[in-house]
């Protein structure tokens, strides 16, 4: 019989918070400063899970050399750091999910590949820093997802065993990290998945169409 879930861990971008508007603003400011056309939010959404460097590389393509891309990446991160909480909000239903977890005494935390320089002020701006039992950023440990090290760090921080945790994320690397750590995993279908993604083939424990789907899933496993 499976061990009961006693701790819930969340990815940040595309799972806990809708960071697309502020990331799109920073990326388009960077593109425009380089004389390039801005991209629609629909075009930027699937790039977010790749991280800042890859976002810029994919947005620019072959139109600039690597030196220019590196310069643009720094400009993008600088702009984003100054505008990371202008339009970013928790996804609809997330507040209700967090309230439910708190009411049931289920600890929850965040494991993201976002650098702490951006994660920490954003979590404060979202007013959830005092509620999360752990906040693990992309540079908290020596490796980032899909390596399991951040997941083990979160377990130590929350006092949970991997088998007692479920991790909710919107990328294959989230599922890989959780599975490699021995956790159950759920895919947030409402997140920033590319159109050609096949989350049902990632080997997750399940998928949820909305944040409240996590609460319904926990009814069977918590």
MIDOSE-1310 file (N, C-alpha, C; in nm, 2 decimals, decimal comma, always signed):
residues 222
xxxx	+0,09/-0,12/+0,00/+0,00/+0,00/+0,00/+0,09/+0,12/+0,00; +0,06/+0,22/-0,09/+0,15/+0,34/-0,09/+0,15/+0,42/+0,04; +0,26/+0,48/+0,07/+0,28/+0,57/+0,19/+0,19/+0,69/+0,17; +0,13/+0,74/+0,27/+0,04/+0,86/+0,26/+0,13/+0,98/+0,23
xxxx	+0,07/+1,07/+0,16/+0,14/+1,20/+0,13/+0,13/+1,29/+0,25; +0,24/+1,34/+0,30/+0,24/+1,42/+0,41/+0,30/+1,56/+0,38; +0,36/+1,58/+0,26/+0,42/+1,71/+0,23/+0,40/+1,73/+0,08; +0,36/+1,85/+0,04/+0,34/+1,89/-0,10/+0,44/+1,99/-0,14
xxxx	+0,51/+1,97/-0,25/+0,61/+2,06/-0,31/+0,56/+2,11/-0,44; +0,59/+2,24/-0,47/+0,54/+2,30/-0,59/+0,66/+2,36/-0,67; +0,65/+2,35/-0,80/+0,73/+2,43/-0,89/+0,68/+2,57/-0,88; +0,75/+2,67/-0,92/+0,71/+2,81/-0,90/+0,65/+2,86/-1,03
xxxx	+0,73/+2,89/-1,13/+0,68/+2,95/-1,26/+0,59/+2,84/-1,33; +0,47/+2,89/-1,36/+0,38/+2,80/-1,44/+0,31/+2,69/-1,36; +0,33/+2,70/-1,23/+0,26/+2,60/-1,14/+0,20/+2,67/-1,02; +0,28/+2,74/-0,94/+0,23/+2,82/-0,83/+0,19/+2,96/-0,87
xxxx	+0,27/+3,02/-0,95/+0,25/+3,16/-0,99/+0,25/+3,17/-1,14; +0,17/+3,26/-1,19/+0,17/+3,30/-1,34/+0,27/+3,41/-1,36; +0,39/+3,38/-1,39/+0,50/+3,48/-1,40/+0,51/+3,52/-1,55; +0,43/+3,47/-1,64/+0,44/+3,50/-1,78/+0,44/+3,65/-1,81
xxxx	+0,35/+3,73/-1,76/+0,35/+3,88/-1,79/+0,48/+3,95/-1,77; +0,54/+3,93/-1,65/+0,66/+4,00/-1,62/+0,78/+3,95/-1,70; +0,78/+3,82/-1,72/+0,89/+3,76/-1,80/+0,88/+3,81/-1,94; +0,76/+3,81/-2,00/+0,74/+3,86/-2,13/+0,78/+4,01/-2,15
xxxx	+0,74/+4,09/-2,05/+0,78/+4,23/-2,05/+0,93/+4,24/-2,06; +1,00/+4,17/-1,97/+1,15/+4,18/-1,97/+1,21/+4,13/-2,10; +1,16/+4,02/-2,15/+1,22/+3,97/-2,27/+1,19/+4,06/-2,39; +1,07/+4,11/-2,40/+1,04/+4,20/-2,51/+1,12/+4,33/-2,50
xxxx	+1,14/+4,39/-2,38/+1,22/+4,50/-2,37/+1,36/+4,48/-2,42; +1,41/+4,36/-2,39/+1,54/+4,32/-2,43/+1,55/+4,31/-2,58; +1,45/+4,24/-2,64/+1,45/+4,23/-2,79/+1,44/+4,37/-2,86; +1,35/+4,45/-2,81/+1,33/+4,58/-2,87/+1,46/+4,67/-2,86
xxxx	+1,53/+4,66/-2,75/+1,66/+4,73/-2,73/+1,76/+4,69/-2,83; +1,75/+4,57/-2,88/+1,84/+4,51/-2,98/+1,79/+4,53/-3,12; +1,67/+4,60/-3,14/+1,62/+4,62/-3,27/+1,54/+4,51/-3,32; +1,50/+4,41/-3,24/+1,42/+4,30/-3,28/+1,27/+4,31/-3,24
xxxx	+1,19/+4,25/-3,32/+1,05/+4,25/-3,29/+1,01/+4,18/-3,16; +0,92/+4,23/-3,09/+0,87/+4,16/-2,96/+0,79/+4,04/-3,00; +0,78/+3,95/-2,90/+0,70/+3,83/-2,92/+0,57/+3,83/-2,84; +0,48/+3,76/-2,89/+0,35/+3,75/-2,82/+0,37/+3,66/-2,69
xxxx	+0,28/+3,68/-2,59/+0,29/+3,60/-2,47/+0,27/+3,45/-2,51; +0,19/+3,42/-2,61/+0,17/+3,28/-2,65/+0,30/+3,22/-2,70; +0,38/+3,30/-2,77/+0,51/+3,25/-2,82/+0,61/+3,24/-2,70; +0,60/+3,32/-2,60/+0,70/+3,32/-2,49/+0,66/+3,21/-2,39
xxxx	+0,54/+3,18/-2,37/+0,49/+3,09/-2,26/+0,57/+2,96/-2,26; +0,58/+2,88/-2,37/+0,66/+2,76/-2,36/+0,81/+2,77/-2,35; +0,86/+2,89/-2,36/+1,01/+2,91/-2,34/+1,04/+2,92/-2,19; +0,95/+2,95/-2,11/+0,98/+2,99/-1,97/+1,04/+2,88/-1,89
xxxx	+1,00/+2,76/-1,91/+1,05/+2,64/-1,84/+1,20/+2,62/-1,87; +1,25/+2,68/-1,98/+1,39/+2,65/-2,02/+1,49/+2,74/-1,94; +1,44/+2,85/-1,88/+1,53/+2,94/-1,80/+1,57/+3,05/-1,88; +1,63/+3,15/-1,82/+1,66/+3,28/-1,88/+1,75/+3,27/-2,00
xxxx	+1,86/+3,20/-1,99/+1,96/+3,19/-2,10/+1,90/+3,13/-2,22; +1,83/+3,02/-2,20/+1,77/+2,95/-2,32/+1,65/+3,03/-2,37; +1,58/+3,10/-2,29/+1,47/+3,19/-2,34/+1,52/+3,29/-2,44; +1,63/+3,35/-2,40/+1,69/+3,45/-2,49/+1,74/+3,39/-2,62
xxxx	+1,81/+3,28/-2,60/+1,87/+3,21/-2,72/+1,76/+3,17/-2,82; +1,65/+3,11/-2,76/+1,54/+3,06/-2,85/+1,46/+3,18/-2,91; +1,45/+3,29/-2,84/+1,38/+3,40/-2,89/+1,46/+3,47/-3,00; +1,59/+3,47/-2,99/+1,67/+3,54/-3,09/+1,71/+3,45/-3,21
xxxx	+1,72/+3,32/-3,18/+1,76/+3,23/-3,29/+1,89/+3,26/-3,35; +1,90/+3,26/-3,48/+2,03/+3,29/-3,55/+2,05/+3,43/-3,58; +1,96/+3,52/-3,53/+1,97/+3,66/-3,57/+2,08/+3,74/-3,50; +2,14/+3,68/-3,40/+2,25/+3,75/-3,33/+2,35/+3,64/-3,30
xxxx	+2,48/+3,68/-3,28/+2,58/+3,58/-3,24/+2,58/+3,56/-3,09; +2,66/+3,47/-3,04/+2,65/+3,43/-2,90/+2,70/+3,54/-2,81; +2,79/+3,62/-2,85/+2,83/+3,74/-2,77/+2,71/+3,83/-2,75; +2,64/+3,86/-2,86/+2,52/+3,94/-2,84/+2,41/+3,88/-2,75
xxxx	+2,40/+3,75/-2,77/+2,30/+3,68/-2,69/+2,34/+3,68/-2,54; +2,46/+3,67/-2,51/+2,51/+3,68/-2,37/+2,48/+3,82/-2,32; +2,51/+3,92/-2,40/+2,48/+4,06/-2,35/+2,33/+4,07/-2,33; +2,25/+4,02/-2,42/+2,10/+4,03/-2,41/+2,05/+3,95/-2,28
xxxx	+2,11/+3,84/-2,26/+2,07/+3,76/-2,14/+2,09/+3,84/-2,01; +2,20/+3,91/-2,00/+2,23/+3,99/-1,88/+2,13/+4,11/-1,87; +2,10/+4,17/-1,99/+2,00/+4,28/-1,99/+1,86/+4,23/-1,95; +1,83/+4,11/-2,00/+1,70/+4,05/-1,97/+1,69/+4,02/-1,82
xxxx	+1,79/+3,96/-1,76/+1,78/+3,93/-1,62/+1,78/+4,06/-1,54; +1,85/+4,16/-1,58/+1,85/+4,29/-1,51/+1,71/+4,35/-1,51; +1,65/+4,35/-1,63/+1,52/+4,41/-1,64/+1,41/+4,33/-1,57; +1,43/+4,20/-1,57/+1,33/+4,11/-1,50/+1,34/+4,13/-1,35
xxxx	+1,47/+4,14/-1,30/+1,49/+4,16/-1,16/+1,42/+4,29/-1,10; +1,41/+4,39/-1,19/+1,35/+4,52/-1,15/+1,19/+4,52/-1,17; +1,14/+4,41/-1,24/+1,00/+4,41/-1,27/+0,94/+4,27/-1,25; +0,99/+4,20/-1,15/+0,94/+4,06/-1,14/+0,81/+4,04/-1,07
xxxx	+0,76/+4,15/-1,01/+0,63/+4,13/-0,94/+0,53/+4,24/-0,98; +0,55/+4,29/-1,10/+0,45/+4,39/-1,15/+0,31/+4,33/-1,18; +0,31/+4,22/-1,25/+0,19/+4,16/-1,29/+0,18/+4,01/-1,25; +0,28/+3,96/-1,19/+0,28/+3,82/-1,15/+0,18/+3,80/-1,04
xxxx	+0,11/+3,69/-1,05/+0,01/+3,66/-0,94/+0,01/+3,51/-0,92; -0,04/+3,47/-0,81/-0,07/+3,32/-0,79/-0,18/+3,28/-0,89; -0,17/+3,16/-0,94/-0,27/+3,11/-1,03/-0,40/+3,11/-0,96; -0,51/+3,13/-1,03/-0,65/+3,12/-0,97/-0,66/+2,98/-0,90
xxxx	-0,71/+2,97/-0,78/-0,73/+2,85/-0,70/-0,61/+2,82/-0,62; -0,50/+2,88/-0,64/-0,38/+2,84/-0,56/-0,40/+2,88/-0,42; -0,45/+3,00/-0,40/-0,47/+3,05/-0,26/-0,56/+2,95/-0,18; -0,66/+2,91/-0,25/-0,75/+2,81/-0,19/-0,68/+2,68/-0,16
xxxx	-0,60/+2,64/-0,25/-0,52/+2,51/-0,23/-0,43/+2,53/-0,11; -0,36/+2,64/-0,10/-0,27/+2,66/+0,01/-0,34/+2,67/+0,14; -0,46/+2,74/+0,14/-0,54/+2,74/+0,26/-0,58/+2,60/+0,31; -0,62/+2,52/+0,21/-0,66/+2,38/+0,25/-0,55/+2,30/+0,31
xxxx	-0,43/+2,32/+0,25/-0,31/+2,24/+0,30/-0,28/+2,29/+0,44; -0,28/+2,42/+0,46/-0,26/+2,47/+0,60/-0,36/+2,43/+0,70; -0,49/+2,43/+0,66/-0,59/+2,38/+0,75/-0,58/+2,24/+0,78; -0,53/+2,16/+0,69/-0,51/+2,01/+0,71/-0,38/+1,98/+0,78
xxxx	-0,30/+2,08/+0,80/-0,17/+2,06/+0,86/-0,07/+1,98/+0,77; -0,08/+2,00/+0,64/+0,01/+1,94/+0,54/+0,11/+2,05/+0,50; +0,24/+2,03/+0,54/+0,34/+2,12/+0,51/+0,36/+2,13/+0,35; +0,39/+2,25/+0,30/+0,42/+2,26/+0,16/+0,54/+2,36/+0,14
xxxx	+0,60/+2,34/+0,03/+0,72/+2,42/-0,01/+0,73/+2,44/-0,16; +0,84/+2,51/-0,19/+0,87/+2,54/-0,33/+1,00/+2,49/-0,37; +1,01/+2,43/-0,49/+1,14/+2,39/-0,55/+1,14/+2,43/-0,69; +1,22/+2,53/-0,72/+1,23/+2,59/-0,85/+1,37/+2,60/-0,91
xxxx	+1,38/+2,61/-1,04/+1,52/+2,64/-1,09/+1,55/+2,78/-1,11; +1,45/+2,87/-1,07/+1,47/+3,01/-1,07/+1,58/+3,05/-0,97; +1,67/+3,14/-1,00/+1,78/+3,18/-0,91/+1,72/+3,24/-0,78; +1,79/+3,23/-0,67/+1,74/+3,28/-0,55/+1,72/+3,43/-0,55
xxxx	+1,81/+3,50/-0,63/+1,80/+3,65/-0,64/+1,66/+3,69/-0,70; +1,60/+3,60/-0,77/+1,46/+3,63/-0,82/+1,35/+3,56/-0,74; +1,38/+3,44/-0,70/+1,28/+3,36/-0,62/+1,24/+3,43/-0,49; +1,34/+3,47/-0,41/+1,32/+3,52/-0,28/+1,23/+3,65/-0,28
xxxx	+1,27/+3,75/-0,36/+1,18/+3,87/-0,36/+1,04/+3,84/-0,42; +1,03/+3,75/-0,52/+0,90/+3,72/-0,57/+0,81/+3,65/-0,47; +0,87/+3,55/-0,40/+0,79/+3,48/-0,30/+0,74/+3,58/-0,19; +0,83/+3,68/-0,15/+0,79/+3,78/-0,06/+0,68/+3,87/-0,12
xxxx	+0,69/+3,91/-0,24/+0,59/+3,99/-0,30/+0,45/+3,92/-0,31; +0,46/+3,79/-0,33/+0,33/+3,71/-0,33/+0,28/+3,68/-0,20; +0,35/+3,72/-0,09/+0,31/+3,71/+0,05/+0,29/+3,56/+0,09; +0,38/+3,48/+0,04/+0,37/+3,34/+0,08/+0,50/+3,29/+0,15
xxxx	+0,59/+3,38/+0,17/+0,72/+3,35/+0,22/+0,71/+3,29/+0,36; +0,62/+3,35/+0,44/+0,61/+3,30/+0,58/+0,53/+3,17/+0,59; +0,47/+3,13/+0,48/+0,38/+3,01/+0,49/+0,46/+2,88/+0,43; +0,54/+2,90/+0,34/+0,62/+2,79/+0,28/+0,72/+2,74/+0,38
xxxx	+0,72/+2,61/+0,39/+0,81/+2,54/+0,49/+0,95/+2,54/+0,43; +0,97/+2,55/+0,30/+1,10/+2,56/+0,24/+1,08/+2,63/+0,10; +1,19/+2,70/+0,06/+1,20/+2,76/-0,07/+1,34/+2,72/-0,12; +1,34/+2,63/-0,22/+1,46/+2,58/-0,28/+1,47/+2,64/-0,42
xxxx	+1,58/+2,72/-0,44/+1,60/+2,78/-0,57/+1,70/+2,71/-0,66; +1,72/+2,75/-0,78/+1,81/+2,69/-0,87/+1,95/+2,69/-0,83; +1,99/+2,78/-0,74/+2,13/+2,78/-0,70/+2,14/+2,75/-0,55; +2,04/+2,70/-0,49/+2,04/+2,66/-0,35/+2,13/+2,54/-0,33
xxxx	+2,13/+2,45/-0,43/+2,21/+2,32/-0,42/+2,31/+2,32/-0,54; +2,40/+2,23/-0,54/+2,50/+2,22/-0,65/+2,44/+2,19/-0,78; +2,32/+2,12/-0,78/+2,26/+2,08/-0,91/+2,11/+2,13/-0,90; +2,06/+2,16/-1,02/+1,92/+2,20/-1,03/+1,84/+2,09/-1,10
xxxx	+1,71/+2,10/-1,10/+1,63/+2,00/-1,17/+1,67/+1,99/-1,32; +1,67/+1,87/-1,37/+1,61/+1,74/-1,33/+1,69/+1,66/-1,23; +1,80/+1,71/-1,18/+1,88/+1,64/-1,08/+1,79/+1,63/-0,95; +1,80/+1,52/-0,88/+1,71/+1,51/-0,76/+1,76/+1,59/-0,63
xxxx	+1,88/+1,64/-0,64/+1,94/+1,71/-0,52/+1,85/+1,81/-0,46; +1,79/+1,90/-0,54/+1,70/+2,00/-0,48/+1,58/+1,94/-0,41; +1,53/+1,82/-0,46/+1,42/+1,75/-0,39/+1,46/+1,70/-0,26; +1,58/+1,64/-0,25/+1,63/+1,59/-0,12/+1,65/+1,70/-0,02
xxxx	+1,70/+1,81/-0,07/+1,71/+1,93/+0,01/+1,58/+1,97/+0,07; +1,47/+1,97/-0,01/+1,34/+2,01/+0,04/+1,29/+1,91/+0,14; +1,33/+1,78/+0,12/+1,29/+1,68/+0,22/+1,35/+1,71/+0,36; +1,48/+1,74/+0,35/+1,55/+1,77/+0,48/+1,49/+1,90/+0,55
xxxx	+1,46/+2,00/+0,46/+1,40/+2,12/+0,52/+1,26/+2,11/+0,58; +1,19/+2,01/+0,52/+1,05/+1,99/+0,57/+1,04/+1,88/+0,67; +1,14/+1,80/+0,68/+1,14/+1,68/+0,77/+1,06/+1,57/+0,71; +1,05/+1,56/+0,58/+0,97/+1,46/+0,52/+1,06/+1,36/+0,44
xxxx	+1,01/+1,24/+0,43/+1,08/+1,14/+0,35/+1,03/+1,16/+0,21; +1,12/+1,13/+0,10/+1,07/+1,14/-0,03/+0,94/+1,07/-0,06; +0,92/+0,95/-0,01/+0,80/+0,87/-0,04/+0,68/+0,94/+0,02; +0,70/+1,03/+0,11/+0,58/+1,10/+0,17/+0,55/+1,23/+0,10
xxxx	+0,62/+1,26/-0,01/+0,60/+1,39/-0,08/+0,54/+1,37/-0,22; +0,47/+1,47/-0,26/+0,42/+1,48/-0,40/+0,47/+1,61/-0,45; +0,52/+1,61/-0,57/+0,57/+1,73/-0,64/+0,49/+1,77/-0,76; +0,44/+1,89/-0,76/+0,35/+1,94/-0,87/+0,43/+2,03/-0,96
xxxx	+0,45/+2,00/-1,08/+0,52/+2,09/-1,18/+0,46/+2,09/-1,31; +0,51/+2,17/-1,40/+0,46/+2,18/-1,54/+0,56/+2,14/-1,65; +0,67/+2,08/-1,61/+0,77/+2,04/-1,71/+0,82/+1,90/-1,68; +0,87/+1,84/-1,79/+0,92/+1,70/-1,78/+1,04/+1,70/-1,68
xxxx	+1,12/+1,80/-1,67/+1,23/+1,80/-1,57/+1,18/+1,79/-1,43; +1,06/+1,85/-1,40/+1,00/+1,84/-1,27/+0,96/+1,69/-1,24; +0,90/+1,63/-1,33/+0,87/+1,49/-1,31/+1,00/+1,40/-1,29; +1,10/+1,43/-1,37/+1,22/+1,35/-1,36/+1,29/+1,37/-1,23
xxxx	+1,29/+1,50/-1,18/+1,36/+1,53/-1,05/+1,28/+1,46/-0,94; +1,15/+1,47/-0,94/+1,07/+1,40/-0,84/+1,08/+1,25/-0,84; +1,07/+1,19/-0,95/+1,08/+1,05/-0,96/+1,22/+1,00/-0,92; +1,33/+1,07/-0,96/+1,46/+1,03/-0,92/+1,48/+1,04/-0,77
xxxx	+1,41/+1,13/-0,71/+1,42/+1,14/-0,56/+1,33/+1,04/-0,49; +1,24/+0,97/-0,56/+1,15/+0,87/-0,50/+1,02/+0,93/-0,46; +0,98/+1,05/-0,52/+0,86/+1,11/-0,48/+0,75/+1,08/-0,58; +0,62/+1,10/-0,55/+0,52/+1,10/-0,64/+0,51/+1,23/-0,71
xxxx	+0,47/+1,24/-0,83/+0,47/+1,36/-0,91/+0,34/+1,38/-0,98; +0,30/+1,51/-1,00/+0,18/+1,54/-1,07/+0,22/+1,65/-1,18; +0,16/+1,65/-1,29/+0,18/+1,75/-1,39/+0,07/+1,85/-1,39; +0,11/+1,98/-1,39/+0,01/+2,09/-1,39/-0,02/+2,12/-1,54
xxxx	-0,13/+2,07/-1,59/-0,16/+2,09/-1,73/-0,20/+2,23/-1,76; -0,23/+2,31/-1,65/-0,26/+2,45/-1,67/-0,14/+2,54/-1,68; -0,02/+2,48/-1,68/+0,10/+2,55/-1,68/+0,16/+2,59/-1,82; +0,29/+2,60/-1,83/+0,35/+2,65/-1,95/+0,40/+2,54/-2,04
xxxx	+0,32/+2,44/-2,07/+0,36/+2,33/-2,15/+0,36/+2,37/-2,30; +0,46/+2,33/-2,37/+0,46/+2,35/-2,52/+0,35/+2,27/-2,58; +0,30/+2,32/-2,70/+0,19/+2,25/-2,76/+0,22/+2,11/-2,80; +0,34/+2,08/-2,83/+0,38/+1,94/-2,87/+0,42/+1,85/-2,75
xxxx	+0,40/+1,90/-2,63/+0,44/+1,82/-2,52/+0,34/+1,71/-2,50; +0,39/+1,59/-2,45/+0,30/+1,48/-2,41/+0,32/+1,44/-2,27; +0,26/+1,52/-2,18/+0,28/+1,50/-2,03/+0,24/+1,36/-1,98; +0,15/+1,29/-2,06/+0,11/+1,16/-2,02/+0,22/+1,06/-2,04
xxxx	+0,32/+1,10/-2,11/+0,43/+1,00/-2,14/+0,55/+1,03/-2,05; +0,54/+1,12/-1,95/+0,65/+1,16/-1,87/+0,67/+1,07/-1,75; +0,57/+0,98/-1,72/+0,58/+0,89/-1,61/+0,54/+0,94/-1,48; +0,46/+1,05/-1,48/+0,41/+1,11/-1,36/+0,31/+1,02/-1,29
xxxx	+0,28/+1,05/-1,16/+0,18/+0,97/-1,09/+0,04/+1,01/-1,13; +0,03/+1,13/-1,20/-0,10/+1,18/-1,24/-0,09/+1,32/-1,30; -0,20/+1,37/-1,35/-0,21/+1,51/-1,41/-0,32/+1,58/-1,35; -0,32/+1,71/-1,34/-0,43/+1,79/-1,29/-0,45/+1,90/-1,39
xxxx	-0,58/+1,93/-1,41/-0,62/+2,04/-1,50/-0,62/+2,17/-1,44; -0,63/+2,18/-1,31/-0,63/+2,30/-1,23/-0,57/+2,28/-1,10; -0,53/+2,38/-1,03/-0,47/+2,36/-0,89/-0,56/+2,28/-0,80; -0,69/+2,30/-0,80/-0,78/+2,23/-0,71/-0,77/+2,08/-0,74
xxxx	-0,73/+2,04/-0,86/-0,71/+1,90/-0,89/-0,61/+1,83/-0,79; -0,52/+1,91/-0,74/-0,42/+1,86/-0,64/-0,50/+1,82/-0,51; -0,59/+1,90/-0,47/-0,67/+1,87/-0,35/-0,75/+1,75/-0,37; -0,81/+1,73/-0,49/-0,89/+1,61/-0,51/-0,80/+1,49/-0,52
xxxx	-0,68/+1,50/-0,57/-0,59/+1,39/-0,58/-0,55/+1,35/-0,44; -0,53/+1,45/-0,35/-0,48/+1,42/-0,22/-0,59/+1,34/-0,14; -0,72/+1,36/-0,18/-0,83/+1,29/-0,11/-0,80/+1,13/-0,11; -0,73/+1,09/-0,21/-0,70/+0,94/-0,22/-0,57/+0,90/-0,16
xx	-0,48/+1,00/-0,15/-0,34/+0,96/-0,11/-0,29/+1,03/+0,02; -0,36/+1,12/+0,07/-0,31/+1,19/+0,20/-0,37/+1,12/+0,32
